[in-house]
């Protein structure tokens, strides 16, 4: 009994030592463990932890870009001091259906905020940006909170406003929501404004209500109108309900109009508007961003890079450096960037993005460590690991070739489709005046239609 306890104690101690910083497990020569240091955004307003260092830096940069778009819409900078950092903690595990936890509150006169993402594997950027937007809008409202009310949870913006703001901050989501609302209006199923403004709590995931929330934010709080947003933040900071009565008194879009009539007119006008974003699949725009991901500067992702590595690399160049420790975390970050482009991408481009992501993912798998015949391989060894370096190199070249073929096919198909569309958009003088038909040749249906139209337009004698 004593011996069993001793073995268990030594096992627990070994596990604990293995988890301590600087106690990384052994790895083949030239291959190190990806760094997992927390990273700050360039504006020092976000700190992300829980992923690799490169992934943390990438996600922090995206949150900083979201904050910039929120500031542009609201028309005033976020009231965040240098030492007020919004922390995002990404956990390695968690229940599959666990939601992102939004944490905030007043403590000794200071307003603290945190985001806890329960599962790194199932990280959904759309849900993350909605949660972050809720905190950012609450940060504005906290600045308007009276001193005597700076206790407890603090200001809480209704979800239909924060989700709508987050949806409008991303062009792909705006295009998707516009198509969704157009279909609903065509089917006569438009949601009344009175129902939209009651959506104070919205679950994670894609819901039709969020498309209407985005439209309602555009309708009631147009971008670049600081006075409207200031009135909203003052009310939320004082914990006033943002209900129909408040909106009738403060929303400029409802002044002197019947709310539902103005709402329906707004949706109808949006449906009639023809913009490049609405009539384009955004494929070439996203493909251009893909090219920017494939051409990168490695030191922007990881500082511990040898001096002999060039300052600029192409994605395929990583095969040459595959055994070096900095490649795996950098490839994981590039894979995350590529997969983030899938949002709003046409199906054909999604296939291309998936092929490049598989290439980057395979770069994170080093060959399985060889063991003597009497040693058992660890049970946790991934089955996808290549057997040796030569097999790894062949697999990487095959994955890259497949991604390039899919990329070329996509570009060729897109070019043919756009040329086909141009044939109908381009005016052709040959169609304006068809050659006269012979008297013994029957008139076509189109010619008969034109004859009747001309007869009706000819003035009566």
Residue pairs with C-beta under 8 A, 6 or more apart in sequence:
17 23
18 25
24 32
24 33
25 33
27 33
27 366
28 323
28 366
28 367
28 369
30 323
30 324
30 325
31 323
31 324
31 325
31 328
31 366
32 325
32 326
33 325
34 52
34 53
34 54
34 325
34 328
34 329
34 332
34 364
35 52
35 53
35 54
35 302
35 304
35 329
36 49
36 50
36 51
36 52
36 53
36 56
37 53
37 56
38 47
38 48
38 49
38 56
39 47
39 48
39 49
39 53
39 56
39 57
39 60
40 46
40 47
40 60
40 85
41 47
41 48
41 60
41 61
41 63
41 64
42 61
42 64
43 64
43 67
44 82
44 85
45 64
45 67
45 78
45 80
45 84
45 85
45 86
46 60
46 63
46 64
46 67
46 85
46 86
46 87
46 88
47 60
47 85
47 86
47 87
47 88
48 56
48 57
48 59
48 60
48 63
48 87
48 88
48 90
49 56
49 87
49 88
49 89
49 90
50 56
50 89
50 90
50 91
50 92
50 117
50 120
51 59
51 90
51 120
52 329
52 332
52 333
53 302
53 329
54 301
54 302
54 329
54 330
54 332
54 333
55 329
55 332
55 333
55 336
57 301
57 333
58 301
58 333
58 336
58 337
59 88
59 90
59 336
60 88
62 125
62 129
62 340
63 86
63 88
63 129
63 132
66 129
66 132
66 133
66 136
66 166
66 169
67 78
67 136
69 169
70 78
70 133
70 136
70 137
70 165
70 169
71 77
71 78
72 223
72 224
73 165
73 168
73 169
73 223
73 224
73 229
74 140
74 226
74 229
75 223
75 224
75 225
75 226
75 229
76 140
76 226
76 229
76 230
78 136
78 139
78 140
79 139
79 140
79 142
79 143
80 86
80 139
84 110
84 111
86 113
86 114
86 115
86 132
86 135
86 136
86 139
87 113
87 114
87 115
88 114
88 115
88 117
88 128
88 132
89 114
89 115
89 116
89 117
90 117
90 120
90 123
91 116
91 117
91 118
91 119
91 120
92 120
93 118
93 119
94 118
94 119
95 118
95 119
96 119
96 122
98 118
98 119
99 118
99 127
99 203
99 204
100 115
100 116
100 117
100 118
100 127
100 128
100 131
100 204
101 115
101 116
101 118
102 114
102 115
102 131
102 134
102 135
103 112
103 113
103 114
103 115
103 116
104 111
104 112
104 113
104 114
104 135
104 138
104 153
104 154
105 111
105 112
105 152
105 153
105 154
106 112
106 142
106 150
106 151
106 152
106 153
106 154
109 150
111 139
111 142
111 150
111 154
113 135
113 138
113 139
115 128
115 131
115 132
115 135
117 123
117 128
124 204
125 340
125 343
126 166
126 173
126 206
126 343
127 204
127 205
129 166
129 169
129 170
130 162
130 163
130 166
130 167
130 202
130 204
132 166
133 162
133 163
133 165
133 166
133 169
134 157
134 159
134 162
134 163
137 157
137 161
137 162
137 165
137 233
137 236
138 154
138 155
138 156
138 157
138 236
140 229
140 233
141 154
141 155
141 157
141 232
141 233
141 234
141 236
141 237
142 150
142 154
142 155
142 237
143 233
143 237
144 155
144 230
144 233
144 234
144 236
144 237
144 238
145 154
145 155
145 237
145 238
146 237
146 238
149 237
149 238
149 239
155 233
155 236
155 237
155 239
156 236
157 236
158 197
158 199
158 200
158 242
159 199
159 200
159 201
159 202
159 213
160 196
160 197
160 198
160 199
160 200
160 202
160 209
160 213
160 216
160 217
161 213
161 217
161 221
161 232
161 242
163 202
163 210
163 213
163 214
164 210
164 213
164 214
164 215
164 216
164 217
164 218
165 214
165 217
166 173
167 173
167 174
167 177
167 210
167 211
167 213
167 214
168 174
168 214
168 217
168 218
168 223
170 343
170 344
171 277
171 282
171 344
172 282
172 343
172 344
172 345
173 214
173 343
173 344
174 214
174 277
175 277
175 278
175 282
175 344
176 211
176 344
177 210
177 211
177 214
177 215
178 270
178 278
179 278
180 208
180 211
181 190
181 211
181 212
181 215
181 267
181 270
181 271
182 271
184 190
184 191
184 208
185 267
185 268
185 271
190 264
190 267
191 208
191 209
191 212
192 260
192 263
193 216
193 219
193 259
193 260
193 263
194 244
194 259
194 260
196 209
196 212
196 213
196 216
197 216
197 242
197 243
197 244
197 247
199 209
199 213
202 209
202 210
202 213
215 266
215 267
215 270
216 263
219 253
219 262
219 263
219 266
220 228
220 247
220 251
220 253
220 254
221 228
221 229
221 232
221 251
222 228
222 253
225 252
228 250
228 251
228 252
231 250
232 242
232 250
235 242
235 246
235 250
236 242
240 246
244 259
247 254
247 259
248 254
248 259
253 262
253 266
254 262
281 346
282 344
282 345
282 346
283 345
283 346
283 348
283 349
283 410
283 414
284 414
286 341
286 344
286 345
286 349
287 349
287 352
287 410
287 411
289 341
290 338
290 341
290 352
290 353
290 356
293 315
293 334
293 337
293 338
293 341
294 314
294 315
294 356
295 312
295 313
295 314
295 315
296 312
296 313
296 315
296 334
297 311
297 312
297 313
298 305
298 309
298 311
298 313
298 326
298 330
299 305
299 311
301 329
301 330
301 333
301 334
302 326
302 329
302 330
304 325
304 326
305 326
306 324
309 321
310 317
315 334
315 356
315 359
315 360
315 400
316 400
318 327
318 330
318 331
318 363
319 363
319 393
319 396
319 397
319 400
321 327
322 363
322 389
322 392
322 393
322 396
323 366
323 389
327 363
328 363
328 364
328 366
331 360
331 361
331 363
331 364
332 360
332 361
332 364
334 360
335 357
335 360
335 361
335 364
338 353
338 356
338 357
338 360
339 353
339 357
341 353
342 350
342 353
342 354
345 353
348 410
348 413
348 414
349 410
351 406
351 410
352 403
352 406
352 407
352 410
355 399
355 402
355 403
355 406
355 407
356 403
356 407
358 399
358 403
359 396
359 399
359 400
359 403
362 384
362 392
362 395
362 396
362 399
363 396
365 382
365 384
365 385
365 386
365 392
366 385
366 386
366 392
367 385
367 386
367 387
367 388
367 389
367 391
367 392
368 377
368 381
368 385
368 386
368 387
369 377
369 381
371 377
386 392
386 395
434 447
437 443
437 447
443 451
